[in-house]
Amino acid sequence: MKKLDLNSLSVFISLYHAGSTQKAALQLNRSQFYVSKILSKLREEMSDPLFVRTTRGLEPTSYANNIAPKLKNALALIDSALEPESFDPLSLDKITIHLAAPLIIPIGKVMINKIRQKTPAVIELREWNLHSEALLIDEQVDIAIHVLMDRPQSLYQKKIMTVSGHFIGNRQGEFVKTIFDNYNEHRGMYQSLDAEIRPSIIVDNQCLSAQLMDEHYTYGLAHDKEKLNTPTDVGIICKAARRNAAKVQWLMTLCTPILREL
């Protein structure tokens, strides 16, 4: 027997219940010619008449009576399998998000409070680190928010906003290079504004950097409208294969406005 397509099997079920090509065509919103053509194809491929014309309409053969309930159940299972994933935030056990270091303080608390309003799940909000990409791919992290750049094809990046840089702190003090992972370890964006600047203090902790700003200064990112200095795209990152998963889509919808309000 040849492989049968789902449309042809759906026509068979409609014919079985309707008892005529005309009624089946109306149910399927197709032409009677189309239904008759499919019936001819099914008869050939199944090597059985399937239906015999009588004064009461099309009467199924014994073979058609035998396969009809099985096919109906099989089609129902396929329809069920293709239904969109059901999702309820209240049923979640855990949510894991990694944020770029400069975002932890500005939006971390807001994000936790927003998520907590929707679900009792455990919330793990951590600073982006050198293992974050691998954890996203392994599905140990649901989403991350970071600067957009060249990343593995197995990761999906969605731009949310553009930020730019500016100097922060006491310009009379020493220049502090504040490092955050997977962004500025090996480059100094500040040099595009002042090529003479050389960092004399290097830290990788945002809280410590903030404490130093009364005496010294650094170069940080800001969400301003002009985007004049070193414009940088920031967005949400997830595993590409999960980008349409209900949980990931829900988190993206929840986090996007928080990020844009920076």
C-alpha positions, 0 to 999 in steps of 0.5 A: 500500500502506498503512503496516504496523506492526511488530507486524503484520510480526512476526506475518507472520514468525512465521506464515511459519516456524510454518506455522499460526496456532496455532503462531505464536500460541504463539510470540508468546504471543498468542491464535490469534484475534489472529494470524488477525485480523492475517493478514486485515489483512495480506492486505488491505493487501498485496493478496495471500493470503500463505498458502494452507491445505494439508494440511501447514498454511499454505503461503506464496505466491510473494509471501510467499516473496519478501518474508519474508527482506527483512522478517526482515532489516529487523526484525533491523536495527530491533531492533539499532538500538533496543538500548541503547547499548553502553558501555565506560569503557576505550574513552573518549578524554576526560572533561571535568567542570566543578566549582563553585570551592569543590568543586575542592579538597575532591573534585577529587583524589578524583574524578580518582583514582576515574575513573582506576581505571576508565578510561585516558581523558584527564581534564579537570577544570576550575573552573566558569566563565561559559562552562560552560553553553554548553560543556555544551550544545555537548557539550564538557563531559560533566557539571558540579557546581554549585548548582542554579538557573534554567538553560536548558531544554536543561540537566538538573539532578539534585539530589544534596545540600543545603549551608548556609553558615557563617562561616570564619576570624578574625572579628576581621579584615576580611570577605572576599567570595569569589566563584565564578562563576554563584552569588554575584557579585551577592548576599551570602548572609551578609547574611541572618545579619548585615545589617551586614556589608560586604566590604572585600576581594573575591577570586575565588580559593578558594586565596587566600581560604583563605590569608587566613583566619588574619587575616580571615574569609569566608562559605562553604558546608558540608555539615552535617545541620542546614541552618540557614543559607542552605540551597542545593541542589547537584547534577549538571548535563548537557545534557538530551538527553544525560541518558540517554547511557551515558557521562553516566549512568556519570559521574553514578553515579561522582561522586554518592557522592563528592559526598555524602561531602563 
